[in-house]
C-alpha cells in the first residue's frame, strides 16, 4: 500500500512529477534503499535532491525530508 520509494523511484517519477505533489520542498528527501560506498564499509541510506534531481548517500544522522508514495490504478 504506502511505501518509501528507492532512489530510482524517487528520481522518476518522484523528481520528474514533483510539481503534481500536494506540496514539496526543494531539499533532500530520504530514499528507502541503502548503498554500500566501499566493500566492508557500513551501508548508508540514499537521498534525492528535489532542487536539481541529484542522487546521493550519507549517514542517517542527518535530517532530511521523507515522502511516502502509494500505487493506485485507475
N, C-alpha and C positions, 0 to 999 in steps of 0.2 A: 504494500500500500504506500505509505510515506517512506522516503529514504533520503539519505545524504548522498549526493552524487560523487562520483570519482572525478579526477581531474579532466579526463576526456569528456565526460558528460557535462561537467560544469563549464567547459570551454564551448562546446557546441552540443546542444542548443542553448546552454546557460548563458554564456557571454554574448553569443550572437543574437539572442532573443531577450536580453535583459530589459529592453525598453518596454516589453509587454508585461513585465512583472508588476505586481501592485506597488512595489517600492524596491529600491536597491540603493546602495551606497557605492560610490567609486572608490572602493578599497579592496582589501584582501579578504577572500572567503575560503574557509577550510573546505577541503575535499575529504572523502572517506578513505581514499587509498593511501597506503604507506609506501615510501620509497627508501631503498637501501642505497645511500650515496656511494659507499665503497664496500667491498666484501669485508665482512666481520664487524662493520660499524653498526650502531643501533639504527633502526629504521626511524624515519621521521615523516609526519603527515604532509601531504601536499596541499597547495593552495592555488587559487586563480585570482589574478588581479583584475577586477571589474573595470578599472580605468583604462587598461590597454590590452587585456587578454593574455598577459604573460603568465606562464606556469612556473611554479617553484616549490620549494620544500623548506621546512625549518622545524625546530623542535616545538612541541606543543605547549611550551610555557608562554608563548606569545598569545595575545588576544586578537583574534580576527572575527569577522562575521561568519555566520553559518546560514545556509538556506536549505530547507527541506523541499523535495520535489515529490510529485505524485503522478503516476502514469494514469491517464484516462483515455477512454476510447469514445468516439462519437458515432 
